[in-house]
Amino acid sequence: MRPLSISLRDSNEFFKSGSSEGLDFIKKQKIVVIFRQPEKPEEQYIFNTNWEAILKDVSNLLTFQIDEHNRLYIDRLPRSFPHILSYLESGTLDFSALNEEERRILKEDVEFFQFRNLQEVIKGSSQMQQIVPSCEPQAMEAA
């Protein structure tokens, strides 16, 4: 994976920036990922993790709003984010523990957030290749 160029505030409110490979202080810092429903902004889903997990896979997560307190805001339902975060933190994801609908949603969310490594894992999984996207019409058998 190519190193990312990032900038963050440290505990003294000073900005530090550099490569994701060279800034160990960033990897250990906590980040709060907050999902908000666009139609119900008061309803929030909160996930606590650290930058090391977020930076393990290239994605578009860093394009969302991040405030000065290391809170990342995403205006959508988290749907399969608990599974994605578990994968980022542990490096494994048991597709067999998910039903077909959960696997379909996971695949959609991974594509939405553009997690490159996880997309490759999904492409290589026979369980995930059997999923038919909900937006594609399914063939109907003649009666």
Residue pairs with C-beta under 8 A, 6 or more apart in sequence:
1 57
1 58
1 117
2 58
3 19
3 20
3 21
3 22
4 19
4 20
4 55
4 58
4 62
5 17
5 18
5 19
5 20
6 17
6 18
6 19
6 20
6 23
6 26
6 55
6 62
7 15
7 16
7 17
8 15
8 16
8 17
8 26
8 29
8 51
8 70
9 15
9 16
9 68
9 70
10 16
10 25
10 29
13 68
16 23
16 25
16 26
17 23
20 26
20 27
20 55
26 51
26 55
27 50
27 51
27 52
27 55
28 50
28 51
28 52
29 50
29 51
29 70
30 48
30 49
30 50
30 70
31 48
31 49
31 50
31 51
31 54
31 66
31 70
31 71
31 72
32 46
32 47
32 48
32 69
32 70
32 71
32 72
33 46
33 47
33 48
33 49
33 54
33 61
33 71
33 72
33 74
33 81
33 85
34 44
34 45
34 46
34 47
34 71
34 72
34 73
34 74
35 44
35 45
35 46
35 47
35 74
35 75
35 76
35 77
35 78
35 81
36 43
36 44
36 73
36 74
36 75
37 43
37 75
37 76
37 77
38 75
38 76
41 75
45 77
45 78
45 81
47 78
47 81
47 82
47 85
49 85
49 88
49 89
51 70
53 85
53 88
53 89
54 61
54 62
54 72
54 88
56 88
56 91
56 117
57 88
57 115
57 116
57 117
57 118
58 114
58 115
58 116
58 117
59 113
59 114
59 115
59 116
60 113
60 114
61 72
61 113
64 72
64 73
64 74
65 72
65 73
66 72
66 73
67 73
79 105
79 108
79 109
80 102
80 105
80 106
80 109
80 110
81 109
83 93
83 98
83 102
83 106
84 106
84 109
84 110
84 113
84 115
84 118
86 93
87 93
87 118
87 121
93 118
93 121
95 103
95 125
95 127
95 128
96 127
98 106
100 130
100 131
103 127
103 128
103 131
104 131
104 132
104 133
104 134
106 122
106 128
107 122
107 128
107 131
107 133
108 133
108 134
110 118
110 119
110 122
111 119
122 128
123 129
132 138
